[in-house]
Amino acid sequence: MLELEKSKSENTTFACISDQSYLKYLRVFLRSLIYSNNHHHVYICLINIKNKKRESAKLQRLYKHITITFLDIGELKKHEKKAFCANHRAELICFLLDQNFDLIIYIDVDSLVRKQLIFTPSTMGNSDIKIFFREEEDIRFKVATGVIFIKNTPQVKLFLVAWRNALALNKKKWFSDQISFSETYEEFKNQVAFGHLESNMIDWNFLDSSDIWAGKGDRKKSNIIYLLETIKITIDLKFANKAISKLQSKWRLFHQLK
């Protein structure tokens, strides 16, 4: 059961999920919005949080435009909890669509937003849902669900409910979100306008030109370009950030020459 703490409705909403262990990434993600001059509403579902009031207060001091909800799911094995948090995205998006949020960007909390995003119905073009499609035989990797752009329409709601229902029985299994999305997509591809999300909006190669970096897997722990970016966002000092940007450029060049 979602416990609503604070309600706020705006045109564009980032939707994200975190448990206790990912709060550190959530804080950097919120700082990245400030750093890149994005002031969109953020709707956060926090799962199995130990001290709700304290963590809520910290996040609200950090970023003003947020709604925070809490979900307690009990004790799970580590891999099951990680899978549940990833797979809960369909449930969260359905909830926001039912609350009549117009434009939703679902985003993993280990993402970094690096540029100001202008998200309107016109920027979606003819698409109702934009997601990164991949040319993969393995159904686990046909789509990447780390960033999804969603426009609230009746047909989109039907798709999201079908995706949520398909996912419900396997929420503790890794990749269930991507598998069930691909299966549900095959059912709805002629009813919903799906578009391909450009790689600059979900970039795990950390190109300097990209709008959103995705810290998927161990990249957020081991990739020097990503780690330097988190330092730049956190300290936000012009003289230091110029030095960090030069270091990132040199690191890129070094790896190109290898």
Secondary structure, DSSP 8 states (H G I E B T S, - for coil): --EE------SEEEEEEEEGGGHHHHHHHHHHHHHTT---EEEEEEES-S-HHHHHHHHHHH-SSEEEEEE------HHHHHHHHHHTHHHHHHHHHHTT-SEEEEE-TTEEE-S-----GGGGTT-SEEEEE---SSGGGSEEEEEEEEE--HHHHHHHHHHHHHHGGGTTSTTHHHHHHHHHHHHHTTTS-EEE--GGGSBSS--TT-SEEE-TTTHHHH-HHHHHHHHHHHH--HHHHHHHHHHHHHHHHHHHH-
